[in-house]
């Protein structure tokens, strides 16, 4: 499946959450989800809420995004999140 986000949306592939450092095993349900992701696809921008939106992120960027933002999508064994650009907090360099 190939997804192309529309308008000011960004398709992210979250990184795997790091494992506990004390040797304690937590079930995946109890682990915090990672807020760091790789940008897979970017919408074309446009107008959102009456304002012009210029896309500042590009494919390949590593970003930090809001914890509860977006819509989660699964494609086989891969997981993606679609967020608005405004839900991205920082580009990691």
MARKE-855558 format. One record per residue: residue number from 0; residue in three letters; x, y, z of N, C-alpha, C, O, CB in turn. Coordinates in nm, 2 decimals, decimal comma, padded with zeros to 4 digits. Last residue first. Glycine has a CB too. Layout:
<atoms>
+-----+---------+--------+---------+--------+---------+----------+--------+--------+---------+--------+--------+---------+--------+---------+----------+--------+
: num : residuo : n.east : n.north :   n.up : ca.east : ca.north :  ca.up : c.east : c.north :   c.up : o.east : o.north :   o.up : cb.east : cb.north :  cb.up :
+-----+---------+--------+---------+--------+---------+----------+--------+--------+---------+--------+--------+---------+--------+---------+----------+--------+
: NUM :     ala :      X :       Y :      Z :       X :        Y :      Z :      X :       Y :      Z :      X :       Y :      Z :       X :        Y :      Z :
...
+-----+---------+--------+---------+--------+---------+----------+--------+--------+---------+--------+--------+---------+--------+---------+----------+--------+
</atoms>
This chain:
<atoms>
+-----+---------+--------+---------+--------+---------+----------+--------+--------+---------+--------+--------+---------+--------+---------+----------+--------+
: num : residuo : n.east : n.north :   n.up : ca.east : ca.north :  ca.up : c.east : c.north :   c.up : o.east : o.north :   o.up : cb.east : cb.north :  cb.up :
+-----+---------+--------+---------+--------+---------+----------+--------+--------+---------+--------+--------+---------+--------+---------+----------+--------+
:  92 :     unk :  01,84 :   01,68 :  01,45 :   01,96 :    01,69 :  01,35 :  02,07 :   01,62 :  01,41 :  02,18 :   01,62 :  01,35 :   01,99 :    01,84 :  01,32 :
:  91 :     unk :  01,50 :   01,66 :  01,44 :   01,62 :    01,61 :  01,51 :  01,73 :   01,61 :  01,41 :  01,73 :   01,55 :  01,31 :   01,60 :    01,47 :  01,57 :
:  90 :     unk :  01,26 :   01,90 :  01,45 :   01,33 :    01,81 :  01,36 :  01,46 :   01,78 :  01,43 :  01,53 :   01,87 :  01,48 :   01,36 :    01,89 :  01,22 :
:  89 :     unk :  00,97 :   01,91 :  01,67 :   01,10 :    01,95 :  01,63 :  01,16 :   01,85 :  01,53 :  01,12 :   01,74 :  01,51 :   01,19 :    01,94 :  01,76 :
:  88 :     unk :  00,69 :   01,86 :  01,67 :   00,75 :    01,95 :  01,77 :  00,89 :   02,00 :  01,73 :  00,93 :   02,11 :  01,76 :   00,75 :    01,89 :  01,91 :
:  87 :     unk :  00,41 :   01,82 :  01,48 :   00,56 :    01,79 :  01,49 :  00,62 :   01,90 :  01,57 :  00,61 :   02,02 :  01,54 :   00,62 :    01,78 :  01,34 :
:  86 :     unk :  00,16 :   01,91 :  01,46 :   00,18 :    01,82 :  01,56 :  00,33 :   01,78 :  01,58 :  00,37 :   01,71 :  01,67 :   00,10 :    01,70 :  01,54 :
:  85 :     unk :  00,17 :   02,06 :  01,22 :   00,17 :    02,14 :  01,35 :  00,18 :   02,05 :  01,47 :  00,21 :   02,09 :  01,58 :   00,04 :    02,22 :  01,36 :
:  84 :     unk :  00,13 :   01,87 :  01,03 :   00,26 :    01,93 :  01,05 :  00,27 :   02,00 :  01,18 :  00,38 :   02,00 :  01,24 :   00,30 :    02,02 :  00,93 :
:  83 :     unk : -00,07 :   01,61 :  01,15 :  -00,06 :    01,74 :  01,09 :  00,08 :   01,79 :  01,12 :  00,14 :   01,75 :  01,21 :  -00,17 :    01,84 :  01,15 :
:  82 :     unk :  00,01 :   01,26 :  01,09 :  -00,01 :    01,37 :  01,18 : -00,02 :   01,50 :  01,09 :  00,02 :   01,50 :  00,98 :   00,10 :    01,38 :  01,28 :
:  81 :     unk : -00,02 :   00,92 :  01,08 :  -00,04 :    01,04 :  01,00 : -00,07 :   01,15 :  01,09 : -00,17 :   01,14 :  01,17 :  -00,16 :    01,01 :  00,90 :
:  80 :     unk :  00,21 :   00,66 :  01,14 :   00,12 :    00,76 :  01,20 :  00,11 :   00,87 :  01,11 :  00,21 :   00,92 :  01,05 :   00,18 :    00,80 :  01,34 :
:  79 :     unk :  00,25 :   00,30 :  01,09 :   00,27 :    00,44 :  01,05 :  00,18 :   00,53 :  01,14 :  00,08 :   00,48 :  01,19 :   00,25 :    00,46 :  00,90 :
:  78 :     unk :  00,42 :  -00,01 :  01,10 :   00,32 :    00,08 :  01,16 :  00,36 :   00,22 :  01,12 :  00,47 :   00,26 :  01,12 :   00,32 :    00,07 :  01,32 :
:  77 :     unk :  00,45 :  -00,32 :  00,93 :   00,49 :   -00,18 :  00,96 :  00,38 :  -00,10 :  01,01 :  00,26 :  -00,12 :  00,98 :   00,54 :   -00,12 :  00,82 :
:  76 :     unk :  00,35 :  -00,57 :  00,86 :   00,42 :   -00,56 :  00,99 :  00,47 :  -00,42 :  01,02 :  00,53 :  -00,40 :  01,13 :   00,53 :   -00,66 :  00,99 :
:  75 :     unk :  00,08 :  -00,44 :  00,69 :   00,15 :   -00,56 :  00,72 :  00,22 :  -00,56 :  00,86 :  00,15 :  -00,54 :  00,96 :   00,26 :   -00,59 :  00,61 :
:  74 :     unk :  00,04 :  -00,15 :  00,80 :   00,05 :   -00,21 :  00,67 :  00,14 :  -00,33 :  00,68 :  00,26 :  -00,32 :  00,68 :   00,11 :   -00,10 :  00,56 :
:  73 :     unk : -00,16 :   00,05 :  01,01 :  -00,07 :   -00,07 :  01,00 : -00,08 :  -00,12 :  00,85 : -00,19 :  -00,12 :  00,79 :  -00,11 :   -00,18 :  01,09 :
:  72 :     unk : -00,18 :   00,37 :  01,16 :  -00,21 :    00,28 :  01,05 : -00,11 :   00,17 :  01,04 :  00,01 :   00,19 :  01,06 :  -00,21 :    00,36 :  00,91 :
:  71 :     unk : -00,30 :   00,62 :  01,38 :  -00,21 :    00,51 :  01,35 : -00,27 :   00,42 :  01,24 : -00,39 :   00,39 :  01,24 :  -00,19 :    00,43 :  01,48 :
:  70 :     unk : -00,32 :   00,96 :  01,35 :  -00,39 :    00,84 :  01,33 : -00,30 :   00,73 :  01,30 : -00,21 :   00,74 :  01,21 :  -00,50 :    00,86 :  01,22 :
:  69 :     unk : -00,23 :   01,23 :  01,59 :  -00,24 :    01,15 :  01,46 : -00,32 :   01,03 :  01,47 : -00,39 :   01,00 :  01,57 :  -00,11 :    01,11 :  01,43 :
:  68 :     unk : -00,08 :   01,25 :  01,92 :  -00,12 :    01,31 :  01,79 : -00,14 :   01,20 :  01,68 : -00,08 :   01,09 :  01,69 :  -00,02 :    01,41 :  01,74 :
:  67 :     unk :  00,01 :   01,21 :  02,17 :  -00,12 :    01,15 :  02,13 : -00,17 :   01,21 :  02,00 : -00,29 :   01,21 :  01,98 :  -00,22 :    01,19 :  02,24 :
:  66 :     unk :  00,28 :   01,33 :  02,17 :   00,25 :    01,19 :  02,21 :  00,12 :   01,13 :  02,16 :  00,11 :   01,02 :  02,12 :   00,26 :    01,19 :  02,36 :
:  65 :     unk :  00,41 :   01,51 :  01,89 :   00,32 :    01,50 :  02,01 :  00,28 :   01,36 :  02,04 :  00,25 :   01,28 :  01,95 :   00,20 :    01,59 :  01,99 :
:  64 :     unk :  00,74 :   01,42 :  01,77 :   00,60 :    01,46 :  01,75 :  00,52 :   01,44 :  01,88 :  00,56 :   01,37 :  01,97 :   00,53 :    01,38 :  01,64 :
:  63 :     unk :  01,04 :   01,48 :  01,62 :   00,98 :    01,45 :  01,75 :  00,84 :   01,50 :  01,74 :  00,82 :   01,62 :  01,70 :   01,06 :    01,52 :  01,87 :
:  62 :     unk :  01,20 :   01,33 :  01,33 :   01,13 :    01,43 :  01,40 :  01,08 :   01,38 :  01,54 :  01,07 :   01,26 :  01,56 :   01,01 :    01,47 :  01,32 :
:  61 :     unk :  01,42 :   01,31 :  01,07 :   01,38 :    01,25 :  01,19 :  01,32 :   01,35 :  01,28 :  01,38 :   01,46 :  01,30 :   01,51 :    01,18 :  01,26 :
:  60 :     unk :  01,36 :   01,32 :  00,71 :   01,38 :    01,39 :  00,84 :  01,35 :   01,30 :  00,96 :  01,25 :   01,22 :  00,95 :   01,31 :    01,52 :  00,84 :
:  59 :     unk :  01,26 :   01,17 :  00,50 :   01,39 :    01,14 :  00,55 :  01,43 :   01,21 :  00,68 :  01,52 :   01,16 :  00,75 :   01,50 :    01,16 :  00,45 :
:  58 :     unk :  01,09 :   01,44 :  00,34 :   01,11 :    01,29 :  00,35 :  01,25 :   01,26 :  00,40 :  01,35 :   01,32 :  00,35 :   01,08 :    01,22 :  00,21 :
:  57 :     unk :  01,07 :   01,73 :  00,54 :   01,09 :    01,66 :  00,41 :  01,11 :   01,52 :  00,44 :  01,14 :   01,48 :  00,55 :   01,21 :    01,72 :  00,33 :
:  56 :     unk :  00,90 :   02,02 :  00,68 :   00,97 :    01,89 :  00,69 :  00,98 :   01,82 :  00,56 :  00,90 :   01,85 :  00,47 :   00,89 :    01,80 :  00,79 :
:  55 :     unk :  00,76 :   02,24 :  00,61 :   00,89 :    02,26 :  00,66 :  00,97 :   02,13 :  00,68 :  01,09 :   02,13 :  00,69 :   00,89 :    02,33 :  00,79 :
:  54 :     unk :  00,52 :   02,36 :  00,39 :   00,57 :    02,24 :  00,45 :  00,72 :   02,26 :  00,49 :  00,80 :   02,29 :  00,40 :   00,55 :    02,12 :  00,36 :
:  53 :     unk :  00,31 :   02,63 :  00,47 :   00,43 :    02,59 :  00,40 :  00,49 :   02,47 :  00,47 :  00,51 :   02,47 :  00,59 :   00,54 :    02,71 :  00,39 :
:  52 :     unk : -00,01 :   02,71 :  00,45 :   00,08 :    02,63 :  00,52 :  00,19 :   02,59 :  00,43 :  00,17 :   02,53 :  00,32 :   00,00 :    02,50 :  00,57 :
:  51 :     unk : -00,22 :   03,00 :  00,49 :  -00,13 :    02,92 :  00,40 : -00,03 :   02,84 :  00,49 :  00,02 :   02,89 :  00,58 :  -00,06 :    03,02 :  00,31 :
:  50 :     unk : -00,53 :   02,97 :  00,67 :  -00,40 :    03,02 :  00,66 : -00,32 :   02,93 :  00,56 : -00,34 :   02,81 :  00,55 :  -00,33 :    03,02 :  00,80 :
:  49 :     unk : -00,78 :   02,86 :  00,70 :  -00,78 :    02,99 :  00,65 : -00,64 :   03,05 :  00,64 : -00,62 :   03,17 :  00,60 :  -00,86 :    03,08 :  00,73 :
:  48 :     unk : -00,73 :   02,60 :  00,79 :  -00,79 :    02,69 :  00,88 : -00,78 :   02,84 :  00,84 : -00,76 :   02,93 :  00,92 :  -00,73 :    02,68 :  01,02 :
:  47 :     unk : -00,49 :   02,57 :  00,55 :  -00,55 :    02,50 :  00,66 : -00,60 :   02,61 :  00,76 : -00,53 :   02,70 :  00,80 :  -00,45 :    02,40 :  00,73 :
:  46 :     unk : -00,38 :   02,54 :  00,22 :  -00,45 :    02,63 :  00,31 : -00,52 :   02,54 :  00,42 : -00,59 :   02,45 :  00,39 :  -00,55 :    02,72 :  00,24 :
:  45 :     unk : -00,07 :   02,39 :  00,14 :  -00,20 :    02,45 :  00,10 : -00,25 :   02,54 :  00,20 : -00,18 :   02,61 :  00,28 :  -00,30 :    02,34 :  00,06 :
:  44 :     unk :  00,10 :   02,08 :  00,13 :   00,08 :    02,21 :  00,20 : -00,06 :   02,26 :  00,15 : -00,15 :   02,18 :  00,13 :   00,19 :    02,31 :  00,17 :
:  43 :     unk :  00,13 :   01,83 :  00,02 :   00,18 :    01,95 : -00,06 :  00,16 :   02,08 :  00,01 :  00,19 :   02,18 : -00,05 :   00,10 :    01,95 : -00,19 :
:  42 :     unk :  00,26 :   01,59 :  00,26 :   00,16 :    01,65 :  00,18 :  00,21 :   01,78 :  00,11 :  00,32 :   01,82 :  00,14 :   00,03 :    01,69 :  00,26 :
:  41 :     unk :  00,52 :   01,35 :  00,26 :   00,47 :    01,48 :  00,31 :  00,36 :   01,53 :  00,21 :  00,38 :   01,51 :  00,09 :   00,59 :    01,58 :  00,31 :
:  40 :     unk :  00,65 :   01,04 :  00,40 :   00,58 :    01,12 :  00,30 :  00,53 :   01,25 :  00,35 :  00,49 :   01,25 :  00,47 :   00,47 :    01,03 :  00,23 :
:  39 :     unk :  00,81 :   00,97 :  00,62 :   00,80 :    00,88 :  00,50 :  00,75 :   00,96 :  00,38 :  00,79 :   00,93 :  00,27 :   00,72 :    00,76 :  00,54 :
:  38 :     unk :  01,02 :   01,07 :  00,87 :   00,92 :    01,12 :  00,78 :  00,93 :   01,03 :  00,65 :  01,03 :   01,02 :  00,59 :   00,94 :    01,27 :  00,74 :
:  37 :     unk :  01,05 :   00,88 :  01,16 :   01,11 :    00,92 :  01,04 :  01,00 :   00,96 :  00,94 :  00,90 :   00,89 :  00,94 :   01,20 :    00,80 :  00,97 :
:  36 :     unk :  01,02 :   00,97 :  01,51 :   00,98 :    00,90 :  01,39 :  01,06 :   00,96 :  01,27 :  01,11 :   01,06 :  01,27 :   00,83 :    00,91 :  01,37 :
:  35 :     unk :  00,96 :   00,96 :  01,86 :   01,05 :    00,99 :  01,75 :  01,02 :   00,91 :  01,63 :  01,00 :   00,79 :  01,64 :   01,20 :    00,97 :  01,80 :
:  34 :     unk :  00,81 :   00,87 :  02,06 :   00,76 :    01,00 :  02,00 :  00,86 :   01,05 :  01,89 :  00,85 :   01,16 :  01,84 :   00,75 :    01,11 :  02,10 :
:  33 :     unk :  00,71 :   00,54 :  02,13 :   00,82 :    00,63 :  02,09 :  00,75 :   00,76 :  02,03 :  00,65 :   00,75 :  01,96 :   00,92 :    00,57 :  01,99 :
:  32 :     unk :  00,50 :   00,45 :  02,40 :   00,53 :    00,45 :  02,25 :  00,63 :   00,56 :  02,23 :  00,63 :   00,66 :  02,29 :   00,40 :    00,47 :  02,17 :
:  31 :     unk :  00,58 :   00,28 :  02,69 :   00,55 :    00,40 :  02,63 :  00,58 :   00,39 :  02,48 :  00,68 :   00,33 :  02,44 :   00,62 :    00,52 :  02,69 :
:  30 :     unk :  00,46 :  -00,05 :  02,78 :   00,57 :    00,04 :  02,73 :  00,51 :   00,17 :  02,67 :  00,41 :   00,16 :  02,60 :   00,66 :   -00,03 :  02,64 :
:  29 :     unk :  00,24 :  -00,21 :  02,82 :   00,28 :   -00,12 :  02,93 :  00,39 :  -00,02 :  02,89 :  00,42 :   00,07 :  02,96 :   00,33 :   -00,20 :  03,05 :
:  28 :     unk :  00,22 :  -00,36 :  02,59 :   00,11 :   -00,28 :  02,62 :  00,15 :  -00,17 :  02,73 :  00,10 :  -00,06 :  02,73 :  -00,01 :   -00,36 :  02,67 :
:  27 :     unk :  00,45 :  -00,52 :  02,59 :   00,44 :   -00,41 :  02,50 :  00,33 :  -00,32 :  02,53 :  00,34 :  -00,20 :  02,49 :   00,43 :   -00,47 :  02,36 :
:  26 :     unk :  00,56 :  -00,59 :  02,93 :   00,48 :   -00,62 :  02,81 :  00,46 :  -00,50 :  02,72 :  00,47 :  -00,39 :  02,77 :   00,34 :   -00,68 :  02,85 :
:  25 :     unk :  00,90 :  -00,55 :  03,03 :   00,76 :   -00,50 :  03,03 :  00,68 :  -00,55 :  02,91 :  00,74 :  -00,55 :  02,80 :   00,76 :   -00,35 :  03,04 :
:  24 :     unk :  01,16 :  -00,68 :  03,21 :   01,08 :   -00,69 :  03,09 :  00,94 :  -00,65 :  03,11 :  00,87 :  -00,69 :  03,20 :   01,08 :   -00,84 :  03,05 :
:  23 :     unk :  01,44 :  -00,53 :  03,34 :   01,30 :   -00,56 :  03,37 :  01,23 :  -00,57 :  03,24 :  01,24 :  -00,48 :  03,15 :   01,24 :   -00,45 :  03,46 :
:  22 :     unk :  01,69 :  -00,44 :  03,30 :   01,67 :   -00,58 :  03,28 :  01,53 :  -00,63 :  03,31 :  01,50 :  -00,75 :  03,31 :   01,77 :   -00,66 :  03,37 :
:  21 :     unk :  01,70 :  -00,17 :  03,31 :   01,73 :   -00,24 :  03,43 :  01,71 :  -00,39 :  03,42 :  01,72 :  -00,46 :  03,52 :   01,65 :   -00,19 :  03,54 :
:  20 :     unk :  01,62 :  -00,04 :  03,08 :   01,77 :   -00,05 :  03,11 :  01,80 :  -00,13 :  03,23 :  01,92 :  -00,17 :  03,25 :   01,83 :    00,08 :  03,12 :
:  19 :     unk :  01,37 :  -00,14 :  02,85 :   01,41 :   -00,10 :  02,98 :  01,55 :  -00,13 :  03,01 :  01,61 :  -00,23 :  02,96 :   01,32 :   -00,18 :  03,09 :
:  18 :     unk :  01,41 :  -00,05 :  02,50 :   01,38 :   -00,14 :  02,61 :  01,43 :  -00,09 :  02,74 :  01,52 :   00,00 :  02,75 :   01,44 :   -00,28 :  02,58 :
:  17 :     unk :  01,27 :   00,22 :  02,31 :   01,38 :    00,15 :  02,37 :  01,34 :   00,06 :  02,49 :  01,24 :   00,09 :  02,56 :   01,48 :    00,26 :  02,42 :
:  16 :     unk :  01,03 :   00,17 :  02,05 :   01,06 :    00,22 :  02,18 :  01,18 :   00,15 :  02,24 :  01,19 :   00,03 :  02,22 :   00,94 :    00,21 :  02,28 :
:  15 :     unk :  01,12 :   00,22 :  01,71 :   01,08 :    00,13 :  01,81 :  01,12 :   00,19 :  01,95 :  01,22 :   00,26 :  01,96 :   01,15 :   -00,01 :  01,80 :
:  14 :     unk :  00,99 :   00,51 :  01,54 :   01,10 :    00,43 :  01,58 :  01,05 :   00,33 :  01,69 :  00,96 :   00,37 :  01,76 :   01,23 :    00,51 :  01,63 :
:  13 :     unk :  00,72 :   00,55 :  01,31 :   00,77 :    00,56 :  01,45 :  00,89 :   00,47 :  01,47 :  00,89 :   00,36 :  01,42 :   00,67 :    00,54 :  01,55 :
:  12 :     unk :  00,70 :   00,71 :  01,03 :   00,72 :    00,57 :  01,07 :  00,79 :   00,58 :  01,20 :  00,91 :   00,61 :  01,21 :   00,81 :    00,50 :  00,96 :
:  11 :     unk :  00,44 :   00,94 :  00,91 :   00,56 :    00,91 :  00,99 :  00,57 :   00,76 :  01,02 :  00,47 :   00,69 :  01,03 :   00,56 :    00,99 :  01,12 :
:  10 :     unk :  00,32 :   01,17 :  00,69 :   00,32 :    01,03 :  00,72 :  00,45 :   00,99 :  00,79 :  00,56 :   01,02 :  00,73 :   00,30 :    00,94 :  00,59 :
:   9 :     unk :  00,15 :   01,47 :  00,74 :   00,28 :    01,41 :  00,72 :  00,27 :   01,26 :  00,76 :  00,20 :   01,23 :  00,87 :   00,39 :    01,48 :  00,81 :
:   8 :     unk : -00,07 :   01,73 :  00,60 :  -00,04 :    01,61 :  00,68 :  00,09 :   01,55 :  00,64 :  00,15 :   01,57 :  00,54 :  -00,16 :    01,50 :  00,64 :
:   7 :     unk : -00,17 :   01,95 :  00,48 :  -00,06 :    01,97 :  00,57 : -00,03 :   01,85 :  00,66 :  00,02 :   01,86 :  00,77 :  -00,10 :    02,09 :  00,67 :
:   6 :     unk : -00,27 :   01,78 :  00,19 :  -00,27 :    01,91 :  00,25 : -00,15 :   01,93 :  00,35 : -00,03 :   01,91 :  00,31 :  -00,40 :    01,94 :  00,33 :
:   5 :     unk : -00,24 :   01,43 :  00,24 :  -00,29 :    01,54 :  00,17 : -00,27 :   01,67 :  00,25 : -00,26 :   01,66 :  00,38 :  -00,44 :    01,52 :  00,14 :
:   4 :     unk :  00,00 :   01,16 :  00,19 :  -00,07 :    01,25 :  00,27 : -00,12 :   01,37 :  00,19 : -00,06 :   01,41 :  00,10 :   00,01 :    01,30 :  00,39 :
:   3 :     unk : -00,01 :   00,87 :  00,03 :   00,03 :    01,00 :  00,01 : -00,05 :   01,10 :  00,09 : -00,17 :   01,11 :  00,06 :   00,03 :    01,04 : -00,15 :
:   2 :     unk :  00,08 :   00,53 :  00,06 :   00,00 :    00,64 :  00,11 :  00,07 :   00,77 :  00,08 :  00,19 :   00,79 :  00,10 :  -00,01 :    00,62 :  00,26 :
:   1 :     unk :  00,06 :   00,22 : -00,08 :   00,13 :    00,35 : -00,09 :  00,04 :   00,46 : -00,04 : -00,07 :   00,47 : -00,10 :   00,19 :    00,37 : -00,23 :
:   0 :     unk :  00,09 :  -00,12 :  00,00 :   00,00 :    00,00 :  00,00 :  00,09 :   00,12 :  00,00 :  00,19 :   00,13 :  00,08 :  -00,10 :    00,00 :  00,12 :
+-----+---------+--------+---------+--------+---------+----------+--------+--------+---------+--------+--------+---------+--------+---------+----------+--------+
</atoms>
